[in-house]
Amino acid sequence: MKGSAATFLTALAQVISTMGLYKPGHPARERAVDAVHDELSRLKEDHPNPAFTFLGSEIVFDNRPLSELRRWDWGSRLSNAGIQRLEIPGAPGRDEMERFLEELYSRLMGDPIDTSEARQTLERAIVFGAVEVPGGGRGRRGKEIVTATIDYTMEEEKAGVDFVHEELRDNSKLHLVEAEAVVRSLTVAMHGDQAFLIPLLQLKQFDQYTTTHALNVSVLAMALAEFIGLAPNEVRSFGISGLLHDLGKITIPEEILNKPGKLTDAEREVMNRHTIEGARIILESEENLDLPAVVAYEHHIKLNGGGYPKLRYPRRCHQASDLVHLCDVYDALRTHRPYRSAWEHERVIGYIDEGLGEEFEPELGHAFVQMMVQWHERIAVLESEKDVLPLGGTGTEEEGAADEEEGEDPAAGPEDAGSSEALQDSTPEASDEDRTEEST
């Protein structure tokens, strides 16, 4: 299915390259046009209305990432030329296809042609241009460009994480390809509005926490990695690390993960081993996942050496571990758990700010706080994975924040809400995050 889409785009790139070498009418150029027209006909047999989106290095076909072309540099070229969306609702003939290709080539060369005849024909069969952002946007527009909008939900991403966890639990197999697809899809969703969006899922059922938390930490990790200026490949690597950071939790019994009361010493020992188990599972499953394995092992270690597992020789954790630790704590404290209610956004930010230099790496912590302030209006908390991500960024974080549980004082600490080990005093070592981390 997607192979046909990848084959069509490959033929499209080949014909554009050929047009740069040969004049109209040359046999090589004619053969290339024939090839891409034939590929389109084959594609439309399964997809009558194919639609492509080019968002930098990310390519989306029918609202799903096209993994076959993950290193296809023509996506960035098309996007930079103002062609972020390509839809083919009609059935263009061979001559119509050639006129479209000439327009496409001209745009890529920085010299768009302007013929009303070509426009009128293409608007019926081929729609292309910038992605429309309600209320304005940064996309290049001309009167000849027809814009299009895209809707994103988190439904398939959640299903993908559920699949990864279930396969690992039932068949002891880590599906890296599926995990990578989830991260690439999240990247598309975060950039799908031409302005950065941070989509976070709101927990509805406690037994869905592992999946919801994995998605949220992955999104926050990629957002922070991008905020501090890391390269795209590093951003995605941090995203994978965030997605898999709690993989060891699949070895923890549900009655311990969601226990509403205080953990016994034996239960705490079982819980704390999830970092070691997670690293072991990753290393045994995939040879090329060193960084996610390190993050799975280190993400509960604090800057001052506290947390777990205890290191035989004190050392600094990897930057990715420090970064995921911040995102882990933020999402954990913002989420209702069986042993305490969710904290408000401002309270969590204050806790992180107070912990800089002790629990959290200062530079990353400052960057995280700055990001959450600067991009606060870009945070979209979704009540369901089926909700459509809001275009234009309406600042839904507070609107979608988890409601306080009935009968609990929103200002009270988790210890007042019956938390087991939660915020027994105000020091970072005995913070709410100690118990929250056990269920992240």
WOWOTA-V208791 format. One record per pair of residues at least 12 apart in sequence whose C-alpha atoms are under 10 Angstrom apart, sorted by the first residue. I is the first residue (numbers start at 1). J is the second residue. If there is no record, write none. Layout:
I&J ; I&J
This chain:
1&43 ; 1&46 ; 1&47 ; 2&43 ; 2&46 ; 2&47 ; 2&61 ; 2&62 ; 2&64 ; 2&65 ; 2&66 ; 2&67 ; 2&68 ; 3&43 ; 3&66 ; 3&67 ; 3&68 ; 3&69 ; 4&39 ; 4&40 ; 4&42 ; 4&43 ; 4&44 ; 4&45 ; 4&46 ; 4&47 ; 5&39 ; 5&40 ; 5&42 ; 5&43 ; 5&44 ; 5&47 ; 5&50 ; 5&51 ; 5&52 ; 5&60 ; 5&61 ; 5&62 ; 5&66 ; 5&68 ; 5&69 ; 6&39 ; 6&43 ; 6&59 ; 6&61 ; 6&66 ; 6&67 ; 6&68 ; 6&69 ; 6&72 ; 7&36 ; 7&39 ; 7&40 ; 7&42 ; 7&43 ; 7&68 ; 7&69 ; 8&35 ; 8&36 ; 8&37 ; 8&38 ; 8&39 ; 8&40 ; 8&41 ; 8&42 ; 8&43 ; 9&36 ; 9&39 ; 9&40 ; 9&52 ; 9&69 ; 9&72 ; 9&74 ; 9&75 ; 10&36 ; 10&39 ; 10&69 ; 10&72 ; 10&74 ; 11&32 ; 11&33 ; 11&34 ; 11&35 ; 11&36 ; 11&37 ; 11&38 ; 11&39 ; 11&40 ; 12&32 ; 12&33 ; 12&35 ; 12&36 ; 12&37 ; 12&39 ; 12&40 ; 12&74 ; 12&101 ; 12&104 ; 13&32 ; 13&36 ; 13&72 ; 13&73 ; 13&74 ; 13&75 ; 13&105 ; 14&29 ; 14&32 ; 14&33 ; 14&35 ; 14&36 ; 15&28 ; 15&29 ; 15&30 ; 15&31 ; 15&32 ; 15&33 ; 15&34 ; 15&35 ; 15&36 ; 15&98 ; 15&101 ; 15&105 ; 16&29 ; 16&32 ; 16&33 ; 16&101 ; 16&102 ; 16&104 ; 16&105 ; 16&106 ; 16&108 ; 17&29 ; 17&32 ; 17&105 ; 18&30 ; 18&31 ; 18&32 ; 18&33 ; 19&32 ; 19&33 ; 19&101 ; 19&102 ; 19&105 ; 20&105 ; 20&109 ; 24&98 ; 24&102 ; 30&98 ; 33&94 ; 33&95 ; 33&97 ; 33&98 ; 33&101 ; 34&94 ; 34&95 ; 34&97 ; 34&98 ; 36&94 ; 36&97 ; 36&98 ; 36&101 ; 37&92 ; 37&93 ; 37&94 ; 37&95 ; 37&96 ; 37&97 ; 37&98 ; 38&94 ; 40&88 ; 40&91 ; 40&92 ; 40&97 ; 41&91 ; 41&92 ; 41&93 ; 44&88 ; 44&89 ; 44&90 ; 44&91 ; 47&62 ; 47&88 ; 47&89 ; 48&88 ; 48&89 ; 48&90 ; 48&91 ; 49&62 ; 49&87 ; 49&88 ; 49&89 ; 49&90 ; 49&91 ; 49&126 ; 50&62 ; 50&86 ; 50&87 ; 50&88 ; 50&89 ; 50&90 ; 51&63 ; 51&85 ; 51&86 ; 51&87 ; 51&88 ; 51&89 ; 51&126 ; 51&127 ; 51&128 ; 51&148 ; 52&64 ; 52&65 ; 52&66 ; 52&75 ; 52&83 ; 52&84 ; 52&85 ; 52&86 ; 52&87 ; 52&88 ; 52&128 ; 53&65 ; 53&66 ; 53&75 ; 53&78 ; 53&79 ; 53&83 ; 53&84 ; 53&85 ; 53&86 ; 53&87 ; 53&128 ; 53&129 ; 53&130 ; 53&131 ; 53&148 ; 53&149 ; 53&150 ; 53&188 ; 53&192 ; 54&74 ; 54&75 ; 54&76 ; 54&77 ; 54&78 ; 54&79 ; 54&80 ; 54&82 ; 54&83 ; 54&84 ; 54&85 ; 54&86 ; 54&130 ; 54&131 ; 54&188 ; 54&192 ; 55&75 ; 55&76 ; 55&77 ; 55&78 ; 55&79 ; 55&80 ; 55&83 ; 55&84 ; 55&85 ; 55&131 ; 55&187 ; 55&188 ; 55&191 ; 55&192 ; 55&193 ; 55&194 ; 56&73 ; 56&74 ; 56&75 ; 56&76 ; 56&77 ; 56&78 ; 56&79 ; 56&80 ; 56&84 ; 56&188 ; 56&191 ; 57&69 ; 57&70 ; 57&71 ; 57&72 ; 57&73 ; 57&74 ; 57&75 ; 57&76 ; 57&77 ; 57&79 ; 57&188 ; 57&232 ; 58&70 ; 58&71 ; 58&72 ; 58&73 ; 58&75 ; 58&76 ; 58&79 ; 58&184 ; 58&185 ; 58&187 ; 58&188 ; 58&191 ; 58&192 ; 59&71 ; 59&72 ; 59&73 ; 59&74 ; 59&75 ; 59&76 ; 59&79 ; 59&84 ; 59&85 ; 59&184 ; 59&185 ; 59&188 ; 60&75 ; 60&85 ; 60&184 ; 60&185 ; 60&188 ; 60&192 ; 61&86 ; 61&87 ; 62&87 ; 62&150 ; 63&150 ; 63&151 ; 63&152 ; 63&153 ; 63&185 ; 63&188 ; 63&189 ; 64&152 ; 64&156 ; 64&181 ; 64&182 ; 64&184 ; 64&185 ; 64&188 ; 64&189 ; 65&181 ; 65&182 ; 65&183 ; 65&184 ; 65&185 ; 65&186 ; 65&187 ; 65&188 ; 65&189 ; 66&181 ; 66&184 ; 66&185 ; 67&177 ; 67&180 ; 67&181 ; 67&184 ; 67&185 ; 70&184 ; 77&107 ; 77&108 ; 78&104 ; 78&105 ; 78&107 ; 78&108 ; 78&129 ; 79&108 ; 79&129 ; 79&130 ; 79&131 ; 79&139 ; 79&140 ; 80&107 ; 80&108 ; 80&130 ; 80&139 ; 80&140 ; 81&104 ; 81&105 ; 81&106 ; 81&107 ; 81&108 ; 81&109 ; 81&110 ; 81&112 ; 81&129 ; 81&130 ; 81&139 ; 81&140 ; 82&107 ; 82&108 ; 82&128 ; 82&129 ; 82&130 ; 82&131 ; 82&139 ; 82&140 ; 82&141 ; 82&142 ; 82&145 ; 83&104 ; 83&107 ; 83&108 ; 83&127 ; 83&128 ; 83&129 ; 83&130 ; 83&131 ; 83&139 ; 83&140 ; 83&141 ; 83&145 ; 83&146 ; 83&147 ; 84&128 ; 84&129 ; 84&130 ; 84&131 ; 84&132 ; 84&139 ; 84&140 ; 84&147 ; 84&148 ; 84&194 ; 85&127 ; 85&128 ; 85&129 ; 85&130 ; 85&131 ; 85&132 ; 85&146 ; 85&147 ; 85&148 ; 85&149 ; 85&150 ; 86&126 ; 86&127 ; 86&128 ; 86&129 ; 86&130 ; 86&131 ; 86&146 ; 86&147 ; 86&148 ; 87&123 ; 87&125 ; 87&126 ; 87&127 ; 87&128 ; 87&129 ; 87&146 ; 87&147 ; 87&148 ; 88&122 ; 88&123 ; 88&124 ; 88&125 ; 88&126 ; 88&127 ; 88&128 ; 89&123 ; 89&124 ; 89&125 ; 89&126 ; 89&127 ; 90&122 ; 90&123 ; 90&124 ; 90&125 ; 90&126 ; 90&127 ; 91&124 ; 91&125 ; 91&126 ; 92&121 ; 92&122 ; 92&124 ; 92&125 ; 92&126 ; 93&125 ; 96&118 ; 96&121 ; 96&122 ; 96&125 ; 96&126 ; 97&122 ; 97&125 ; 97&126 ; 99&117 ; 99&118 ; 99&119 ; 99&121 ; 99&122 ; 100&118 ; 100&119 ; 100&121 ; 100&122 ; 100&125 ; 100&126 ; 100&127 ; 100&128 ; 102&118 ; 103&115 ; 103&118 ; 103&119 ; 103&122 ; 104&128 ; 113&144 ; 114&143 ; 114&144 ; 115&144 ; 116&144 ; 118&144 ; 119&143 ; 119&144 ; 119&145 ; 119&146 ; 120&144 ; 122&144 ; 122&146 ; 123&144 ; 123&145 ; 123&146 ; 126&146 ; 127&145 ; 127&146 ; 127&147 ; 127&148 ; 128&144 ; 128&145 ; 128&146 ; 128&147 ; 128&148 ; 129&141 ; 129&142 ; 129&144 ; 129&145 ; 129&146 ; 129&147 ; 129&148 ; 130&142 ; 130&145 ; 130&146 ; 130&147 ; 130&148 ; 130&149 ; 130&194 ; 131&146 ; 131&147 ; 131&148 ; 131&149 ; 131&150 ; 131&192 ; 131&193 ; 131&194 ; 132&146 ; 132&147 ; 132&148 ; 132&149 ; 132&150 ; 132&193 ; 132&194 ; 132&391 ; 132&392 ; 133&147 ; 133&148 ; 133&149 ; 133&150 ; 133&192 ; 133&193 ; 133&194 ; 133&195 ; 133&391 ; 133&392 ; 133&393 ; 134&149 ; 134&193 ; 134&391 ; 134&392 ; 134&393 ; 135&391 ; 135&392 ; 136&392 ; 137&193 ; 137&194 ; 137&195 ; 137&392 ; 138&193 ; 138&194 ; 138&195 ; 139&194 ; 149&192 ; 149&193 ; 149&391 ; 150&189 ; 150&192 ; 150&193 ; 150&388 ; 150&389 ; 150&391 ; 151&189 ; 151&192 ; 151&193 ; 151&387 ; 151&388 ; 151&389 ; 151&390 ; 151&391 ; 152&185 ; 152&186 ; 152&188 ; 152&189 ; 152&190 ; 152&192 ; 152&193 ; 152&385 ; 152&386 ; 152&387 ; 152&388 ; 152&389 ; 152&390 ; 152&391 ; 153&186 ; 153&189 ; 153&199 ; 153&382 ; 153&384 ; 153&385 ; 153&386 ; 153&387 ; 153&388 ; 153&389 ; 153&390 ; 154&182 ; 154&185 ; 154&186 ; 154&189 ; 154&199 ; 154&200 ; 154&201 ; 154&215 ; 154&382 ; 154&384 ; 154&385 ; 154&386 ; 154&387 ; 154&388 ; 154&389 ; 155&384 ; 155&385 ; 155&386 ; 155&387 ; 155&388 ; 156&182 ; 156&185 ; 156&385 ; 156&386 ; 157&178 ; 157&179 ; 157&181 ; 157&182 ; 157&183 ; 157&184 ; 157&185 ; 157&186 ; 157&211 ; 157&212 ; 157&215 ; 157&385 ; 158&182 ; 158&201 ; 158&208 ; 158&211 ; 158&212 ; 158&214 ; 158&215 ; 158&385 ; 158&386 ; 159&182 ; 159&211 ; 159&385 ; 160&175 ; 160&178 ; 160&179 ; 160&180 ; 160&181 ; 160&182 ; 160&183 ; 160&211 ; 161&175 ; 161&178 ; 161&179 ; 161&181 ; 161&182 ; 161&183 ; 161&210 ; 161&211 ; 161&212 ; 161&214 ; 161&215 ; 161&243 ; 161&244 ; 162&208 ; 162&210 ; 162&211 ; 162&212 ; 163&175 ; 163&178 ; 163&179 ; 163&211 ; 164&176 ; 164&177 ; 164&178 ; 164&179 ; 164&211 ; 164&244 ; 164&247 ; 165&179 ; 165&210 ; 165&211 ; 165&244 ; 165&247 ; 165&249 ; 165&250 ; 166&250 ; 168&247 ; 168&250 ; 168&251 ; 168&281 ; 168&285 ; 169&247 ; 169&250 ; 169&251 ; 170&250 ; 172&281 ; 172&285 ; 173&281 ; 173&282 ; 173&284 ; 173&285 ; 173&286 ; 174&247 ; 174&281 ; 174&282 ; 174&284 ; 174&285 ; 174&286 ; 175&285 ; 175&286 ; 176&240 ; 176&244 ; 176&282 ; 176&285 ; 176&286 ; 176&288 ; 176&289 ; 179&239 ; 179&240 ; 179&243 ; 179&244 ; 180&236 ; 180&237 ; 180&239 ; 180&240 ; 180&243 ; 181&240 ; 182&215 ; 182&218 ; 182&239 ; 182&240 ; 182&243 ; 183&215 ; 183&218 ; 183&219 ; 183&222 ; 183&235 ; 183&236 ; 183&237 ; 183&238 ; 183&239 ; 183&240 ; 183&241 ; 183&242 ; 183&243 ; 184&236 ; 184&239 ; 184&240 ; 186&198 ; 186&199 ; 186&215 ; 186&216 ; 186&218 ; 186&219 ; 186&222 ; 186&236 ; 186&239 ; 187&218 ; 187&219 ; 187&222 ; 187&223 ; 187&232 ; 187&235 ; 187&236 ; 187&239 ; 189&219 ; 189&389 ; 190&219 ; 190&222 ; 190&223 ; 190&378 ; 190&379 ; 190&389 ; 192&389 ; 192&391 ; 193&389 ; 193&390 ; 193&391 ; 193&392 ; 193&393 ; 194&391 ; 194&392 ; 195&378 ; 195&391 ; 195&392 ; 195&393 ; 196&223 ; 196&375 ; 196&377 ; 196&378 ; 196&379 ; 196&392 ; 196&393 ; 197&219 ; 197&223 ; 197&375 ; 197&376 ; 197&377 ; 197&378 ; 197&379 ; 197&380 ; 197&389 ; 197&390 ; 197&391 ; 197&392 ; 197&393 ; 197&395 ; 198&216 ; 198&219 ; 198&220 ; 198&222 ; 198&223 ; 198&372 ; 198&375 ; 198&376 ; 198&377 ; 198&378 ; 198&379 ; 198&380 ; 198&381 ; 198&389 ; 198&393 ; 198&397 ; 199&215 ; 199&216 ; 199&219 ; 199&220 ; 199&378 ; 199&379 ; 199&380 ; 199&381 ; 199&382 ; 199&389 ; 199&390 ; 199&396 ; 199&397 ; 200&212 ; 200&213 ; 200&215 ; 200&216 ; 200&217 ; 200&218 ; 200&219 ; 200&220 ; 200&331 ; 200&379 ; 200&380 ; 200&381 ; 200&382 ; 200&383 ; 200&384 ; 200&385 ; 200&389 ; 200&397 ; 200&400 ; 200&401 ; 201&213 ; 201&215 ; 201&216 ; 201&331 ; 201&335 ; 201&380 ; 201&381 ; 201&382 ; 201&383 ; 201&384 ; 201&385 ; 201&387 ; 201&400 ; 201&401 ; 202&216 ; 202&331 ; 202&334 ; 202&335 ; 202&336 ; 202&380 ; 202&381 ; 202&382 ; 202&383 ; 202&384 ; 202&385 ; 202&400 ; 202&401 ; 202&402 ; 203&334 ; 203&335 ; 203&336 ; 203&337 ; 203&382 ; 203&383 ; 203&384 ; 203&385 ; 203&401 ; 203&402 ; 204&335 ; 204&336 ; 204&383 ; 204&384 ; 204&402 ; 205&336 ; 205&337 ; 206&254 ; 206&257 ; 206&258 ; 206&335 ; 206&336 ; 206&337 ; 206&338 ; 206&439 ; 207&254 ; 207&257 ; 207&258 ; 209&257 ; 209&258 ; 209&332 ; 209&335 ; 209&336 ; 209&337 ; 209&439 ; 209&440 ; 210&243 ; 210&246 ; 210&247 ; 210&249 ; 210&250 ; 210&257 ; 210&439 ; 210&440 ; 211&243 ; 211&246 ; 211&247 ; 211&440 ; 212&243 ; 212&331 ; 212&335 ; 212&385 ; 212&440 ; 213&242 ; 213&243 ; 213&246 ; 213&327 ; 213&328 ; 213&331 ; 213&332 ; 213&335 ; 213&439 ; 213&440 ; 214&239 ; 214&240 ; 214&241 ; 214&242 ; 214&243 ; 214&244 ; 214&245 ; 214&246 ; 214&247 ; 214&328 ; 214&331 ; 214&440 ; 215&239 ; 215&240 ; 215&242 ; 215&243 ; 215&244 ; 216&239 ; 216&242 ; 216&243 ; 216&327 ; 216&328 ; 216&330 ; 216&331 ; 216&332 ; 216&381 ; 217&238 ; 217&239 ; 217&240 ; 217&241 ; 217&242 ; 217&243 ; 217&244 ; 217&245 ; 217&246 ; 217&323 ; 217&324 ; 217&325 ; 217&326 ; 217&327 ; 217&328 ; 217&329 ; 217&330 ; 217&331 ; 217&332 ; 217&440 ; 218&235 ; 218&236 ; 218&237 ; 218&238 ; 218&239 ; 218&240 ; 218&241 ; 218&242 ; 218&243 ; 218&244 ; 218&245 ; 218&324 ; 218&327 ; 218&328 ; 219&236 ; 219&238 ; 219&239 ; 219&240 ; 219&242 ; 219&243 ; 219&327 ; 220&238 ; 220&239 ; 220&242 ; 220&323 ; 220&324 ; 220&326 ; 220&327 ; 220&328 ; 220&330 ; 220&331 ; 220&368 ; 220&372 ; 220&379 ; 221&235 ; 221&236 ; 221&237 ; 221&238 ; 221&239 ; 221&240 ; 221&241 ; 221&242 ; 221&243 ; 221&320 ; 221&323 ; 221&324 ; 221&325 ; 221&326 ; 221&327 ; 221&328 ; 221&368 ; 222&234 ; 222&235 ; 222&236 ; 222&237 ; 222&238 ; 222&239 ; 222&240 ; 222&241 ; 222&242 ; 222&323 ; 222&324 ; 222&327 ; 223&235 ; 223&238 ; 223&239 ; 223&327 ; 223&368 ; 223&371 ; 223&372 ; 223&375 ; 224&238 ; 224&239 ; 224&323 ; 224&324 ; 224&326 ; 224&327 ; 224&364 ; 224&365 ; 224&367 ; 224&368 ; 224&369 ; 224&370 ; 224&371 ; 224&372 ; 225&237 ; 225&238 ; 225&239 ; 225&320 ; 225&323 ; 225&324 ; 225&364 ; 225&367 ; 225&368 ; 226&238 ; 227&367 ; 227&368 ; 227&370 ; 227&371 ; 227&375 ; 228&363 ; 228&364 ; 228&367 ; 228&368 ; 228&371 ; 234&320 ; 235&320 ; 237&289 ; 237&291 ; 237&292 ; 237&320 ; 238&291 ; 238&292 ; 238&295 ; 238&319 ; 238&320 ; 238&321 ; 238&323 ; 238&324 ; 239&292 ; 239&320 ; 239&324 ; 240&289 ; 240&291 ; 240&292 ; 240&295 ; 241&289 ; 241&290 ; 241&291 ; 241&292 ; 241&293 ; 241&294 ; 241&295 ; 241&296 ; 241&299 ; 241&320 ; 241&321 ; 241&324 ; 242&292 ; 242&295 ; 242&296 ; 242&299 ; 242&320 ; 242&321 ; 242&323 ; 242&324 ; 242&325 ; 242&327 ; 242&328 ; 243&292 ; 243&296 ; 243&324 ; 244&278 ; 244&279 ; 244&282 ; 244&292 ; 244&293 ; 244&295 ; 244&296 ; 245&274 ; 245&275 ; 245&278 ; 245&279 ; 245&282 ; 245&292 ; 245&293 ; 245&294 ; 245&295 ; 245&296 ; 245&297 ; 245&298 ; 245&299 ; 245&300 ; 245&321 ; 245&324 ; 245&325 ; 245&328 ; 245&440 ; 246&274 ; 246&275 ; 246&277 ; 246&278 ; 246&279 ; 246&295 ; 246&296 ; 246&297 ; 246&299 ; 246&328 ; 246&437 ; 246&438 ; 246&439 ; 246&440 ; 247&274 ; 247&275 ; 247&277 ; 247&278 ; 247&279 ; 247&280 ; 247&281 ; 247&282 ; 247&292 ; 247&293 ; 247&296 ; 248&271 ; 248&272 ; 248&273 ; 248&274 ; 248&275 ; 248&276 ; 248&277 ; 248&278 ; 248&279 ; 248&280 ; 248&281 ; 248&282 ; 248&296 ; 248&297 ; 249&270 ; 249&271 ; 249&272 ; 249&273 ; 249&274 ; 249&275 ; 249&277 ; 249&278 ; 249&438 ; 249&439 ; 249&440 ; 250&274 ; 250&277 ; 250&278 ; 251&270 ; 251&271 ; 251&273 ; 251&274 ; 251&277 ; 251&278 ; 252&267 ; 252&270 ; 252&271 ; 252&272 ; 252&273 ; 252&274 ; 252&277 ; 252&438 ; 252&439 ; 253&267 ; 253&270 ; 253&271 ; 254&439 ; 255&267 ; 256&268 ; 256&270 ; 256&271 ; 256&438 ; 256&439 ; 257&271 ; 257&337 ; 257&338 ; 257&438 ; 257&439 ; 257&440 ; 258&337 ; 258&338 ; 258&339 ; 258&438 ; 258&439 ; 259&337 ; 259&338 ; 259&339 ; 259&419 ; 259&420 ; 259&439 ; 260&337 ; 260&338 ; 260&339 ; 260&340 ; 260&418 ; 260&419 ; 260&420 ; 261&338 ; 261&339 ; 261&340 ; 261&418 ; 261&419 ; 261&420 ; 261&421 ; 262&339 ; 262&418 ; 262&419 ; 262&420 ; 262&421 ; 262&422 ; 262&435 ; 263&420 ; 263&421 ; 263&435 ; 263&438 ; 264&420 ; 268&435 ; 268&438 ; 270&438 ; 271&435 ; 271&437 ; 271&438 ; 271&439 ; 272&300 ; 272&307 ; 272&308 ; 272&309 ; 272&437 ; 272&438 ; 273&297 ; 273&308 ; 273&309 ; 273&438 ; 274&296 ; 274&297 ; 274&309 ; 274&438 ; 275&293 ; 275&294 ; 275&295 ; 275&296 ; 275&297 ; 275&298 ; 275&299 ; 275&300 ; 275&301 ; 275&308 ; 275&309 ; 276&293 ; 276&294 ; 276&296 ; 276&297 ; 276&298 ; 276&308 ; 276&309 ; 277&293 ; 277&296 ; 277&297 ; 278&292 ; 278&293 ; 278&294 ; 278&295 ; 278&296 ; 278&297 ; 279&291 ; 279&292 ; 279&293 ; 279&294 ; 279&295 ; 279&296 ; 279&297 ; 279&298 ; 280&293 ; 280&294 ; 280&296 ; 280&297 ; 281&293 ; 281&296 ; 282&294 ; 282&296 ; 291&318 ; 291&320 ; 291&321 ; 292&320 ; 292&321 ; 293&321 ; 294&317 ; 294&318 ; 294&320 ; 294&321 ; 295&317 ; 295&318 ; 295&319 ; 295&320 ; 295&321 ; 295&322 ; 295&323 ; 295&324 ; 295&325 ; 296&321 ; 296&324 ; 297&309 ; 297&317 ; 297&321 ; 298&310 ; 298&311 ; 298&316 ; 298&317 ; 298&318 ; 298&320 ; 298&321 ; 298&322 ; 298&324 ; 298&325 ; 299&317 ; 299&318 ; 299&320 ; 299&321 ; 299&322 ; 299&323 ; 299&324 ; 299&325 ; 299&326 ; 299&327 ; 299&328 ; 299&329 ; 299&437 ; 300&321 ; 300&322 ; 300&324 ; 300&325 ; 300&326 ; 300&328 ; 300&329 ; 300&359 ; 300&433 ; 300&434 ; 300&437 ; 300&438 ; 301&316 ; 301&317 ; 301&321 ; 301&322 ; 301&325 ; 301&359 ; 301&360 ; 302&316 ; 302&317 ; 302&321 ; 302&322 ; 302&325 ; 302&326 ; 302&355 ; 302&357 ; 302&358 ; 302&359 ; 302&360 ; 302&361 ; 302&428 ; 302&429 ; 303&315 ; 303&316 ; 303&317 ; 303&322 ; 303&355 ; 303&356 ; 303&357 ; 303&358 ; 303&359 ; 303&360 ; 303&361 ; 303&362 ; 304&316 ; 304&357 ; 304&358 ; 304&359 ; 304&360 ; 304&361 ; 304&428 ; 304&429 ; 305&317 ; 305&358 ; 305&359 ; 306&358 ; 306&359 ; 306&428 ; 306&429 ; 307&359 ; 307&428 ; 307&429 ; 307&430 ; 307&433 ; 307&434 ; 307&437 ; 308&434 ; 316&361 ; 317&361 ; 319&361 ; 319&364 ; 322&359 ; 322&360 ; 322&361 ; 322&362 ; 322&364 ; 322&365 ; 323&360 ; 323&361 ; 323&364 ; 323&365 ; 323&367 ; 323&368 ; 325&359 ; 325&360 ; 325&361 ; 325&365 ; 325&437 ; 326&352 ; 326&359 ; 326&360 ; 326&361 ; 326&364 ; 326&365 ; 326&368 ; 326&369 ; 327&365 ; 327&368 ; 328&433 ; 328&436 ; 328&437 ; 328&440 ; 329&348 ; 329&351 ; 329&352 ; 329&432 ; 329&433 ; 329&434 ; 329&436 ; 329&437 ; 329&440 ; 330&343 ; 330&345 ; 330&348 ; 330&349 ; 330&351 ; 330&352 ; 330&368 ; 330&433 ; 331&343 ; 331&345 ; 331&348 ; 331&436 ; 331&437 ; 331&440 ; 332&348 ; 332&432 ; 332&433 ; 332&435 ; 332&436 ; 332&437 ; 332&438 ; 332&439 ; 332&440 ; 333&345 ; 333&347 ; 333&348 ; 333&349 ; 333&351 ; 333&414 ; 333&432 ; 333&433 ; 333&436 ; 333&437 ; 333&440 ; 334&346 ; 334&347 ; 334&348 ; 334&401 ; 334&402 ; 335&401 ; 335&402 ; 335&403 ; 335&404 ; 335&436 ; 335&440 ; 336&402 ; 336&403 ; 336&404 ; 336&405 ; 336&436 ; 337&414 ; 337&419 ; 337&435 ; 337&436 ; 337&439 ; 337&440 ; 338&417 ; 338&418 ; 338&419 ; 338&420 ; 338&436 ; 338&439 ; 339&414 ; 339&415 ; 339&416 ; 339&417 ; 339&418 ; 339&419 ; 339&420 ; 339&421 ; 339&422 ; 339&435 ; 339&436 ; 340&404 ; 340&405 ; 340&408 ; 340&412 ; 340&413 ; 340&414 ; 340&415 ; 340&416 ; 340&417 ; 340&418 ; 340&419 ; 340&420 ; 340&422 ; 340&432 ; 340&435 ; 340&436 ; 341&402 ; 341&403 ; 341&404 ; 341&405 ; 341&406 ; 341&408 ; 341&409 ; 341&410 ; 341&411 ; 341&412 ; 341&413 ; 341&414 ; 341&416 ; 341&417 ; 341&418 ; 341&419 ; 342&401 ; 342&402 ; 342&403 ; 342&404 ; 342&405 ; 342&410 ; 342&413 ; 342&414 ; 343&401 ; 343&402 ; 343&403 ; 343&404 ; 343&410 ; 343&411 ; 343&412 ; 343&413 ; 343&414 ; 344&398 ; 344&401 ; 344&402 ; 344&403 ; 344&404 ; 344&410 ; 344&411 ; 345&372 ; 345&376 ; 345&397 ; 345&398 ; 345&401 ; 346&372 ; 346&373 ; 347&411 ; 348&369 ; 349&365 ; 349&368 ; 349&369 ; 349&370 ; 349&372 ; 349&373 ; 350&369 ; 351&426 ; 351&428 ; 351&431 ; 351&432 ; 351&433 ; 352&365 ; 352&366 ; 352&368 ; 352&369 ; 352&428 ; 353&365 ; 353&366 ; 353&368 ; 353&369 ; 354&427 ; 354&428 ; 355&427 ; 355&428 ; 358&428 ; 358&429 ; 359&428 ; 359&429 ; 360&428 ; 375&393 ; 375&395 ; 376&393 ; 376&394 ; 376&395 ; 376&396 ; 376&397 ; 376&398 ; 377&392 ; 377&393 ; 377&394 ; 377&395 ; 377&396 ; 377&397 ; 377&398 ; 378&390 ; 378&391 ; 378&392 ; 378&393 ; 378&394 ; 378&395 ; 378&396 ; 378&397 ; 379&393 ; 379&394 ; 379&395 ; 379&396 ; 379&397 ; 379&398 ; 379&400 ; 380&393 ; 380&394 ; 380&395 ; 380&396 ; 380&397 ; 380&398 ; 380&399 ; 380&400 ; 380&401 ; 381&395 ; 381&396 ; 381&397 ; 381&398 ; 381&399 ; 381&400 ; 381&401 ; 381&402 ; 382&396 ; 382&397 ; 382&399 ; 382&400 ; 382&401 ; 383&399 ; 383&400 ; 383&401 ; 383&402 ; 405&417 ; 413&425 ; 413&426 ; 413&432 ; 414&431 ; 414&432 ; 414&435 ; 414&436 ; 415&432 ; 419&432 ; 419&435 ; 419&436 ; 420&432 ; 420&434 ; 420&435 ; 420&436 ; 421&433 ; 421&434 ; 421&435 ; 421&436 ; 422&434 ; 422&435 ; 422&436 ; 423&435 ; 423&436
